[in-house]
Amino acid sequence: MATNSELSAKIAQEGVERELAQQDAAKARQHLAEEKVEALRAATEIVELKQMVEERDEKLSSSTTEMVDLRAAKDEAEAELDQNYEDSKELLKQ
């Protein structure tokens, strides 16, 4: 049979082990919370980068549309210039 001091020692040991287990659990929760914060930071950065890409795509699309419009206007002006040149040649022949 265990003596009182042995039982007291065993209870104390179990208390220490319980305290260590609680400390380990607290450390694990803290680590998990830090990982969640880091994941949120990464998610926020991803959202910001996606937003930047979308803005650049919009600008690029707008610029592309402007370029197409400018090329069409240039082609139209060149065609008009060519027509004017041909008309002028005809007038000079007369």
Biopython code that builds the backbone (N, CA, C, O; Angstrom):
import numpy as np
from Bio.PDB.StructureBuilder import StructureBuilder

atoms = [
    (1, "MET", "N", (0.827, -1.165, 0.000)),
    (1, "MET", "CA", (0.000, 0.000, 0.000)),
    (1, "MET", "C", (0.889, 1.253, 0.000)),
    (1, "MET", "O", (1.952, 1.290, 0.620)),
    (2, "ALA", "N", (0.413, 2.267, -0.714)),
    (2, "ALA", "CA", (1.204, 3.481, -0.849)),
    (2, "ALA", "C", (1.040, 4.351, 0.387)),
    (2, "ALA", "O", (-0.038, 4.452, 0.973)),
    (3, "THR", "N", (2.116, 4.957, 0.749)),
    (3, "THR", "CA", (2.086, 5.860, 1.903)),
    (3, "THR", "C", (1.514, 7.201, 1.488)),
    (3, "THR", "O", (1.362, 7.498, 0.303)),
    (4, "ASN", "N", (1.202, 8.003, 2.497)),
    (4, "ASN", "CA", (0.656, 9.337, 2.224)),
    (4, "ASN", "C", (1.622, 10.184, 1.406)),
    (4, "ASN", "O", (1.220, 10.910, 0.496)),
    (5, "SER", "N", (2.889, 10.078, 1.743)),
    (5, "SER", "CA", (3.866, 10.886, 1.007)),
    (5, "SER", "C", (3.979, 10.411, -0.442)),
    (5, "SER", "O", (4.172, 11.221, -1.350)),
    (6, "GLU", "N", (3.861, 9.107, -0.657)),
    (6, "GLU", "CA", (3.892, 8.589, -2.029)),
    (6, "GLU", "C", (2.651, 9.041, -2.793)),
    (6, "GLU", "O", (2.740, 9.425, -3.960)),
    (7, "LEU", "N", (1.511, 8.995, -2.142)),
    (7, "LEU", "CA", (0.288, 9.469, -2.797)),
    (7, "LEU", "C", (0.358, 10.965, -3.071)),
    (7, "LEU", "O", (-0.059, 11.428, -4.132)),
    (8, "SER", "N", (0.873, 11.701, -2.135)),
    (8, "SER", "CA", (1.025, 13.150, -2.321)),
    (8, "SER", "C", (1.966, 13.444, -3.482)),
    (8, "SER", "O", (1.721, 14.343, -4.287)),
    (9, "ALA", "N", (3.046, 12.671, -3.554)),
    (9, "ALA", "CA", (4.009, 12.851, -4.638)),
    (9, "ALA", "C", (3.366, 12.519, -5.980)),
    (9, "ALA", "O", (3.575, 13.214, -6.974)),
    (10, "LYS", "N", (2.579, 11.442, -5.989)),
    (10, "LYS", "CA", (1.897, 11.045, -7.227)),
    (10, "LYS", "C", (0.878, 12.099, -7.648)),
    (10, "LYS", "O", (0.773, 12.419, -8.832)),
    (11, "ILE", "N", (0.135, 12.636, -6.703)),
    (11, "ILE", "CA", (-0.846, 13.687, -7.010)),
    (11, "ILE", "C", (-0.132, 14.938, -7.513)),
    (11, "ILE", "O", (-0.576, 15.576, -8.467)),
    (12, "ALA", "N", (0.974, 15.279, -6.864)),
    (12, "ALA", "CA", (1.759, 16.443, -7.289)),
    (12, "ALA", "C", (2.290, 16.238, -8.715)),
    (12, "ALA", "O", (2.258, 17.150, -9.540)),
    (13, "GLN", "N", (2.776, 15.028, -8.984)),
    (13, "GLN", "CA", (3.306, 14.707, -10.315)),
    (13, "GLN", "C", (2.201, 14.825, -11.364)),
    (13, "GLN", "O", (2.413, 15.384, -12.440)),
    (14, "GLU", "N", (1.016, 14.291, -11.039)),
    (14, "GLU", "CA", (-0.107, 14.393, -11.967)),
    (14, "GLU", "C", (-0.502, 15.847, -12.180)),
    (14, "GLU", "O", (-0.853, 16.239, -13.292)),
    (15, "GLY", "N", (-0.446, 16.652, -11.116)),
    (15, "GLY", "CA", (-0.734, 18.085, -11.241)),
    (15, "GLY", "C", (0.265, 18.775, -12.158)),
    (15, "GLY", "O", (-0.106, 19.610, -12.983)),
    (16, "VAL", "N", (1.538, 18.415, -12.005)),
    (16, "VAL", "CA", (2.590, 18.983, -12.864)),
    (16, "VAL", "C", (2.365, 18.565, -14.308)),
    (16, "VAL", "O", (2.464, 19.384, -15.221)),
    (17, "GLU", "N", (2.062, 17.287, -14.512)),
    (17, "GLU", "CA", (1.823, 16.790, -15.873)),
    (17, "GLU", "C", (0.600, 17.476, -16.492)),
    (17, "GLU", "O", (0.610, 17.819, -17.674)),
    (18, "ARG", "N", (-0.441, 17.672, -15.697)),
    (18, "ARG", "CA", (-1.644, 18.350, -16.183)),
    (18, "ARG", "C", (-1.302, 19.804, -16.562)),
    (18, "ARG", "O", (-1.737, 20.305, -17.599)),
    (19, "GLU", "N", (-0.532, 20.452, -15.718)),
    (19, "GLU", "CA", (-0.126, 21.842, -15.995)),
    (19, "GLU", "C", (0.708, 21.909, -17.275)),
    (19, "GLU", "O", (0.512, 22.805, -18.095)),
    (20, "LEU", "N", (1.632, 20.969, -17.447)),
    (20, "LEU", "CA", (2.450, 20.930, -18.663)),
    (20, "LEU", "C", (1.583, 20.680, -19.895)),
    (20, "LEU", "O", (1.795, 21.278, -20.949)),
    (21, "ALA", "N", (0.605, 19.788, -19.746)),
    (21, "ALA", "CA", (-0.299, 19.512, -20.869)),
    (21, "ALA", "C", (-1.118, 20.753, -21.208)),
    (21, "ALA", "O", (-1.356, 21.041, -22.381)),
    (22, "GLN", "N", (-1.546, 21.482, -20.191)),
    (22, "GLN", "CA", (-2.305, 22.721, -20.441)),
    (22, "GLN", "C", (-1.419, 23.766, -21.109)),
    (22, "GLN", "O", (-1.871, 24.488, -21.998)),
    (23, "GLN", "N", (-0.165, 23.850, -20.687)),
    (23, "GLN", "CA", (0.769, 24.795, -21.318)),
    (23, "GLN", "C", (1.009, 24.414, -22.778)),
    (23, "GLN", "O", (1.040, 25.274, -23.659)),
    (24, "ASP", "N", (1.179, 23.114, -23.022)),
    (24, "ASP", "CA", (1.356, 22.651, -24.408)),
    (24, "ASP", "C", (0.129, 22.987, -25.253)),
    (24, "ASP", "O", (0.250, 23.418, -26.400)),
    (25, "ALA", "N", (-1.053, 22.785, -24.673)),
    (25, "ALA", "CA", (-2.284, 23.097, -25.406)),
    (25, "ALA", "C", (-2.372, 24.603, -25.682)),
    (25, "ALA", "O", (-2.780, 25.015, -26.769)),
    (26, "ALA", "N", (-1.996, 25.405, -24.714)),
    (26, "ALA", "CA", (-2.017, 26.864, -24.906)),
    (26, "ALA", "C", (-1.026, 27.273, -25.993)),
    (26, "ALA", "O", (-1.330, 28.132, -26.821)),
    (27, "LYS", "N", (0.156, 26.661, -25.993)),
    (27, "LYS", "CA", (1.143, 26.955, -27.045)),
    (27, "LYS", "C", (0.611, 26.549, -28.418)),
    (27, "LYS", "O", (0.795, 27.262, -29.404)),
    (28, "ALA", "N", (-0.045, 25.406, -28.465)),
    (28, "ALA", "CA", (-0.610, 24.931, -29.740)),
    (28, "ALA", "C", (-1.707, 25.886, -30.221)),
    (28, "ALA", "O", (-1.791, 26.191, -31.411)),
    (29, "ARG", "N", (-2.550, 26.357, -29.288)),
    (29, "ARG", "CA", (-3.593, 27.320, -29.677)),
    (29, "ARG", "C", (-2.972, 28.626, -30.162)),
    (29, "ARG", "O", (-3.433, 29.216, -31.139)),
    (30, "GLN", "N", (-1.927, 29.069, -29.478)),
    (30, "GLN", "CA", (-1.238, 30.297, -29.878)),
    (30, "GLN", "C", (-0.633, 30.126, -31.272)),
    (30, "GLN", "O", (-0.738, 31.014, -32.118)),
    (31, "HIS", "N", (-0.006, 28.989, -31.496)),
    (31, "HIS", "CA", (0.603, 28.721, -32.805)),
    (31, "HIS", "C", (-0.470, 28.693, -33.896)),
    (31, "HIS", "O", (-0.281, 29.240, -34.982)),
    (32, "LEU", "N", (-1.591, 28.050, -33.591)),
    (32, "LEU", "CA", (-2.699, 27.998, -34.545)),
    (32, "LEU", "C", (-3.224, 29.405, -34.840)),
    (32, "LEU", "O", (-3.505, 29.738, -35.991)),
    (33, "ALA", "N", (-3.352, 30.217, -33.808)),
    (33, "ALA", "CA", (-3.825, 31.595, -33.998)),
    (33, "ALA", "C", (-2.846, 32.380, -34.873)),
    (33, "ALA", "O", (-3.269, 33.150, -35.735)),
    (34, "GLU", "N", (-1.548, 32.191, -34.660)),
    (34, "GLU", "CA", (-0.531, 32.867, -35.482)),
    (34, "GLU", "C", (-0.625, 32.405, -36.930)),
    (34, "GLU", "O", (-0.501, 33.212, -37.851)),
    (35, "GLU", "N", (-0.843, 31.116, -37.133)),
    (35, "GLU", "CA", (-0.978, 30.598, -38.496)),
    (35, "GLU", "C", (-2.227, 31.160, -39.168)),
    (35, "GLU", "O", (-2.209, 31.454, -40.363)),
    (36, "LYS", "N", (-3.315, 31.310, -38.405)),
    (36, "LYS", "CA", (-4.538, 31.892, -38.964)),
    (36, "LYS", "C", (-4.300, 33.333, -39.376)),
    (36, "LYS", "O", (-4.747, 33.761, -40.440)),
    (37, "VAL", "N", (-3.592, 34.086, -38.531)),
    (37, "VAL", "CA", (-3.272, 35.484, -38.853)),
    (37, "VAL", "C", (-2.445, 35.537, -40.132)),
    (37, "VAL", "O", (-2.710, 36.357, -41.011)),
    (38, "GLU", "N", (-1.458, 34.675, -40.237)),
    (38, "GLU", "CA", (-0.613, 34.646, -41.434)),
    (38, "GLU", "C", (-1.430, 34.266, -42.669)),
    (38, "GLU", "O", (-1.232, 34.831, -43.745)),
    (39, "ALA", "N", (-2.342, 33.317, -42.515)),
    (39, "ALA", "CA", (-3.198, 32.915, -43.640)),
    (39, "ALA", "C", (-4.095, 34.078, -44.063)),
    (39, "ALA", "O", (-4.309, 34.298, -45.255)),
    (40, "LEU", "N", (-4.615, 34.816, -43.092)),
    (40, "LEU", "CA", (-5.441, 35.988, -43.425)),
    (40, "LEU", "C", (-4.623, 37.054, -44.147)),
    (40, "LEU", "O", (-5.100, 37.677, -45.096)),
    (41, "ARG", "N", (-3.402, 37.257, -43.696)),
    (41, "ARG", "CA", (-2.521, 38.225, -44.380)),
    (41, "ARG", "C", (-2.283, 37.795, -45.823)),
    (41, "ARG", "O", (-2.355, 38.607, -46.746)),
    (42, "ALA", "N", (-2.001, 36.516, -46.002)),
    (42, "ALA", "CA", (-1.753, 36.000, -47.354)),
    (42, "ALA", "C", (-3.004, 36.132, -48.212)),
    (42, "ALA", "O", (-2.918, 36.504, -49.382)),
    (43, "ALA", "N", (-4.163, 35.831, -47.640)),
    (43, "ALA", "CA", (-5.420, 35.951, -48.398)),
    (43, "ALA", "C", (-5.676, 37.400, -48.778)),
    (43, "ALA", "O", (-6.111, 37.684, -49.894)),
    (44, "THR", "N", (-5.408, 38.317, -47.855)),
    (44, "THR", "CA", (-5.580, 39.739, -48.140)),
    (44, "THR", "C", (-4.649, 40.174, -49.264)),
    (44, "THR", "O", (-5.053, 40.923, -50.154)),
    (45, "GLU", "N", (-3.419, 39.711, -49.225)),
    (45, "GLU", "CA", (-2.460, 40.054, -50.271)),
    (45, "GLU", "C", (-2.912, 39.496, -51.627)),
    (45, "GLU", "O", (-2.775, 40.162, -52.653)),
    (46, "ILE", "N", (-3.446, 38.283, -51.623)),
    (46, "ILE", "CA", (-3.936, 37.680, -52.863)),
    (46, "ILE", "C", (-5.082, 38.508, -53.435)),
    (46, "ILE", "O", (-5.130, 38.772, -54.636)),
    (47, "VAL", "N", (-6.004, 38.916, -52.561)),
    (47, "VAL", "CA", (-7.135, 39.734, -53.014)),
    (47, "VAL", "C", (-6.634, 41.049, -53.591)),
    (47, "VAL", "O", (-7.115, 41.491, -54.634)),
    (48, "GLU", "N", (-5.665, 41.684, -52.916)),
    (48, "GLU", "CA", (-5.114, 42.943, -53.407)),
    (48, "GLU", "C", (-4.428, 42.754, -54.761)),
    (48, "GLU", "O", (-4.573, 43.582, -55.661)),
    (49, "LEU", "N", (-3.683, 41.662, -54.894)),
    (49, "LEU", "CA", (-3.008, 41.399, -56.173)),
    (49, "LEU", "C", (-4.013, 41.137, -57.288)),
    (49, "LEU", "O", (-3.832, 41.601, -58.414)),
    (50, "LYS", "N", (-5.079, 40.388, -56.973)),
    (50, "LYS", "CA", (-6.116, 40.145, -57.976)),
    (50, "LYS", "C", (-6.754, 41.459, -58.405)),
    (50, "LYS", "O", (-7.031, 41.673, -59.586)),
    (51, "GLN", "N", (-6.983, 42.336, -57.432)),
    (51, "GLN", "CA", (-7.579, 43.635, -57.735)),
    (51, "GLN", "C", (-6.657, 44.433, -58.651)),
    (51, "GLN", "O", (-7.118, 45.064, -59.602)),
    (52, "MET", "N", (-5.352, 44.407, -58.367)),
    (52, "MET", "CA", (-4.389, 45.110, -59.210)),
    (52, "MET", "C", (-4.403, 44.547, -60.627)),
    (52, "MET", "O", (-4.360, 45.299, -61.600)),
    (53, "VAL", "N", (-4.464, 43.226, -60.739)),
    (53, "VAL", "CA", (-4.486, 42.586, -62.056)),
    (53, "VAL", "C", (-5.746, 42.999, -62.815)),
    (53, "VAL", "O", (-5.686, 43.311, -64.005)),
    (54, "GLU", "N", (-6.883, 43.000, -62.124)),
    (54, "GLU", "CA", (-8.142, 43.402, -62.770)),
    (54, "GLU", "C", (-8.062, 44.848, -63.253)),
    (54, "GLU", "O", (-8.508, 45.159, -64.357)),
    (55, "GLU", "N", (-7.494, 45.736, -62.428)),
    (55, "GLU", "CA", (-7.355, 47.136, -62.825)),
    (55, "GLU", "C", (-6.450, 47.258, -64.040)),
    (55, "GLU", "O", (-6.741, 48.023, -64.959)),
    (56, "ARG", "N", (-5.363, 46.515, -64.048)),
    (56, "ARG", "CA", (-4.444, 46.561, -65.197)),
    (56, "ARG", "C", (-5.117, 46.001, -66.442)),
    (56, "ARG", "O", (-4.939, 46.526, -67.542)),
    (57, "ASP", "N", (-5.896, 44.927, -66.265)),
    (57, "ASP", "CA", (-6.619, 44.360, -67.398)),
    (57, "ASP", "C", (-7.604, 45.370, -67.978)),
    (57, "ASP", "O", (-7.737, 45.496, -69.195)),
    (58, "GLU", "N", (-8.294, 46.090, -67.087)),
    (58, "GLU", "CA", (-9.235, 47.106, -67.552)),
    (58, "GLU", "C", (-8.511, 48.202, -68.326)),
    (58, "GLU", "O", (-8.971, 48.635, -69.383)),
    (59, "LYS", "N", (-7.368, 48.649, -67.789)),
    (59, "LYS", "CA", (-6.588, 49.684, -68.476)),
    (59, "LYS", "C", (-6.089, 49.172, -69.822)),
    (59, "LYS", "O", (-6.137, 49.880, -70.828)),
    (60, "LEU", "N", (-5.611, 47.933, -69.822)),
    (60, "LEU", "CA", (-5.110, 47.340, -71.060)),
    (60, "LEU", "C", (-6.229, 47.217, -72.075)),
    (60, "LEU", "O", (-6.041, 47.526, -73.251)),
    (61, "SER", "N", (-7.389, 46.769, -71.630)),
    (61, "SER", "CA", (-8.540, 46.636, -72.517)),
    (61, "SER", "C", (-8.929, 47.997, -73.076)),
    (61, "SER", "O", (-9.211, 48.131, -74.266)),
    (62, "SER", "N", (-8.942, 48.997, -72.213)),
    (62, "SER", "CA", (-9.277, 50.351, -72.641)),
    (62, "SER", "C", (-8.248, 50.863, -73.650)),
    (62, "SER", "O", (-8.603, 51.458, -74.668)),
    (63, "SER", "N", (-6.969, 50.623, -73.352)),
    (63, "SER", "CA", (-5.905, 51.049, -74.268)),
    (63, "SER", "C", (-6.009, 50.323, -75.604)),
    (63, "SER", "O", (-5.803, 50.920, -76.660)),
    (64, "THR", "N", (-6.330, 49.029, -75.550)),
    (64, "THR", "CA", (-6.471, 48.252, -76.776)),
    (64, "THR", "C", (-7.628, 48.791, -77.613)),
    (64, "THR", "O", (-7.513, 48.914, -78.833)),
    (65, "THR", "N", (-8.730, 49.109, -76.964)),
    (65, "THR", "CA", (-9.879, 49.678, -77.673)),
    (65, "THR", "C", (-9.499, 51.010, -78.307)),
    (65, "THR", "O", (-9.859, 51.284, -79.452)),
    (66, "GLU", "N", (-8.772, 51.836, -77.563)),
    (66, "GLU", "CA", (-8.324, 53.126, -78.107)),
    (66, "GLU", "C", (-7.409, 52.909, -79.308)),
    (66, "GLU", "O", (-7.519, 53.620, -80.307)),
    (67, "MET", "N", (-6.511, 51.935, -79.216)),
    (67, "MET", "CA", (-5.598, 51.668, -80.333)),
    (67, "MET", "C", (-6.375, 51.228, -81.572)),
    (67, "MET", "O", (-6.075, 51.657, -82.686)),
    (68, "VAL", "N", (-7.371, 50.371, -81.372)),
    (68, "VAL", "CA", (-8.187, 49.904, -82.497)),
    (68, "VAL", "C", (-8.908, 51.082, -83.127)),
    (68, "VAL", "O", (-8.952, 51.202, -84.351)),
    (69, "ASP", "N", (-9.478, 51.959, -82.294)),
    (69, "ASP", "CA", (-10.179, 53.139, -82.796)),
    (69, "ASP", "C", (-9.229, 54.063, -83.542)),
    (69, "ASP", "O", (-9.568, 54.596, -84.598)),
    (70, "LEU", "N", (-8.029, 54.249, -82.981)),
    (70, "LEU", "CA", (-7.049, 55.120, -83.638)),
    (70, "LEU", "C", (-6.584, 54.525, -84.977)),
    (70, "LEU", "O", (-6.403, 55.253, -85.953)),
    (71, "ARG", "N", (-6.396, 53.232, -85.014)),
    (71, "ARG", "CA", (-5.993, 52.595, -86.275)),
    (71, "ARG", "C", (-7.101, 52.719, -87.312)),
    (71, "ARG", "O", (-6.827, 52.962, -88.488)),
    (72, "ALA", "N", (-8.336, 52.557, -86.888)),
    (72, "ALA", "CA", (-9.456, 52.699, -87.820)),
    (72, "ALA", "C", (-9.514, 54.133, -88.342)),
    (72, "ALA", "O", (-9.722, 54.354, -89.535)),
    (73, "ALA", "N", (-9.331, 55.102, -87.454)),
    (73, "ALA", "CA", (-9.336, 56.513, -87.876)),
    (73, "ALA", "C", (-8.163, 56.791, -88.808)),
    (73, "ALA", "O", (-8.310, 57.526, -89.785)),
    (74, "LYS", "N", (-7.005, 56.215, -88.519)),
    (74, "LYS", "CA", (-5.821, 56.385, -89.373)),
    (74, "LYS", "C", (-6.084, 55.794, -90.756)),
    (74, "LYS", "O", (-5.804, 56.426, -91.774)),
    (75, "ASP", "N", (-6.627, 54.571, -90.782)),
    (75, "ASP", "CA", (-6.927, 53.931, -92.067)),
    (75, "ASP", "C", (-7.931, 54.757, -92.863)),
    (75, "ASP", "O", (-7.804, 54.906, -94.078)),
    (76, "GLU", "N", (-8.930, 55.292, -92.164)),
    (76, "GLU", "CA", (-9.935, 56.115, -92.839)),
    (76, "GLU", "C", (-9.307, 57.400, -93.390)),
    (76, "GLU", "O", (-9.610, 57.823, -94.505)),
    (77, "ALA", "N", (-8.432, 58.007, -92.591)),
    (77, "ALA", "CA", (-7.758, 59.237, -93.047)),
    (77, "ALA", "C", (-6.844, 58.941, -94.230)),
    (77, "ALA", "O", (-6.777, 59.732, -95.170)),
    (78, "GLU", "N", (-6.142, 57.819, -94.195)),
    (78, "GLU", "CA", (-5.271, 57.450, -95.311)),
    (78, "GLU", "C", (-6.090, 57.189, -96.571)),
    (78, "GLU", "O", (-5.698, 57.586, -97.669)),
    (79, "ALA", "N", (-7.220, 56.525, -96.407)),
    (79, "ALA", "CA", (-8.073, 56.263, -97.565)),
    (79, "ALA", "C", (-8.593, 57.576, -98.143)),
    (79, "ALA", "O", (-8.629, 57.746, -99.361)),
    (80, "GLU", "N", (-8.991, 58.497, -97.281)),
    (80, "GLU", "CA", (-9.460, 59.805, -97.749)),
    (80, "GLU", "C", (-8.334, 60.573, -98.431)),
    (80, "GLU", "O", (-8.546, 61.230, -99.451)),
    (81, "LEU", "N", (-7.137, 60.485, -97.861)),
    (81, "LEU", "CA", (-5.979, 61.151, -98.452)),
    (81, "LEU", "C", (-5.664, 60.558, -99.827)),
    (81, "LEU", "O", (-5.386, 61.291, -100.775)),
    (82, "ASP", "N", (-5.709, 59.238, -99.928)),
    (82, "ASP", "CA", (-5.470, 58.590, -101.220)),
    (82, "ASP", "C", (-6.524, 59.022, -102.244)),
    (82, "ASP", "O", (-6.215, 59.291, -103.404)),
    (83, "GLN", "N", (-7.779, 59.080, -101.778)),
    (83, "GLN", "CA", (-8.856, 59.500, -102.685)),
    (83, "GLN", "C", (-8.645, 60.946, -103.127)),
    (83, "GLN", "O", (-8.828, 61.270, -104.301)),
    (84, "ASN", "N", (-8.262, 61.809, -102.201)),
    (84, "ASN", "CA", (-7.990, 63.209, -102.553)),
    (84, "ASN", "C", (-6.831, 63.315, -103.537)),
    (84, "ASN", "O", (-6.857, 64.138, -104.452)),
    (85, "TYR", "N", (-5.827, 62.489, -103.347)),
    (85, "TYR", "CA", (-4.686, 62.491, -104.249)),
    (85, "TYR", "C", (-5.119, 62.070, -105.656)),
    (85, "TYR", "O", (-4.738, 62.684, -106.653)),
    (86, "GLU", "N", (-5.926, 61.003, -105.707)),
    (86, "GLU", "CA", (-6.416, 60.547, -107.014)),
    (86, "GLU", "C", (-7.301, 61.615, -107.661)),
    (86, "GLU", "O", (-7.209, 61.850, -108.866)),
    (87, "ASP", "N", (-8.151, 62.257, -106.870)),
    (87, "ASP", "CA", (-9.006, 63.331, -107.401)),
    (87, "ASP", "C", (-8.150, 64.475, -107.919)),
    (87, "ASP", "O", (-8.449, 65.055, -108.962)),
    (88, "SER", "N", (-7.095, 64.797, -107.200)),
    (88, "SER", "CA", (-6.215, 65.889, -107.624)),
    (88, "SER", "C", (-5.510, 65.525, -108.922)),
    (88, "SER", "O", (-5.354, 66.379, -109.795)),
    (89, "LYS", "N", (-5.086, 64.286, -109.065)),
    (89, "LYS", "CA", (-4.435, 63.850, -110.310)),
    (89, "LYS", "C", (-5.416, 63.984, -111.478)),
    (89, "LYS", "O", (-5.041, 64.420, -112.567)),
    (90, "GLU", "N", (-6.668, 63.606, -111.241)),
    (90, "GLU", "CA", (-7.683, 63.708, -112.286)),
    (90, "GLU", "C", (-7.898, 65.161, -112.686)),
    (90, "GLU", "O", (-8.019, 65.482, -113.868)),
    (91, "LEU", "N", (-7.944, 66.038, -111.681)),
    (91, "LEU", "CA", (-8.176, 67.458, -111.977)),
    (91, "LEU", "C", (-7.005, 68.036, -112.749)),
    (91, "LEU", "O", (-7.202, 68.883, -113.620)),
    (92, "LEU", "N", (-5.802, 67.600, -112.452)),
    (92, "LEU", "CA", (-4.634, 68.108, -113.159)),
    (92, "LEU", "C", (-4.579, 67.622, -114.601)),
    (92, "LEU", "O", (-4.029, 68.306, -115.464)),
    (93, "LYS", "N", (-5.136, 66.466, -114.868)),
    (93, "LYS", "CA", (-5.166, 65.923, -116.218)),
    (93, "LYS", "C", (-6.124, 66.738, -117.088)),
    (93, "LYS", "O", (-5.943, 66.829, -118.303)),
    (94, "GLN", "N", (-7.124, 67.318, -116.470)),
    (94, "GLN", "CA", (-8.143, 68.029, -117.250)),
    (94, "GLN", "C", (-7.686, 69.368, -117.666)),
    (94, "GLN", "O", (-8.427, 70.094, -118.329)),
]
sb = StructureBuilder()
sb.init_structure("model")
sb.init_model(0)
sb.init_chain("A")
sb.init_seg("    ")
for serial, (resi, resn, name, xyz) in enumerate(atoms, 1):
    if name == "N":
        sb.init_residue(resn, " ", resi, " ")
    sb.init_atom(name, np.array(xyz, "f"), 0.0, 1.0, " ", f" {name:<3s}", serial, name[0])
structure = sb.get_structure()
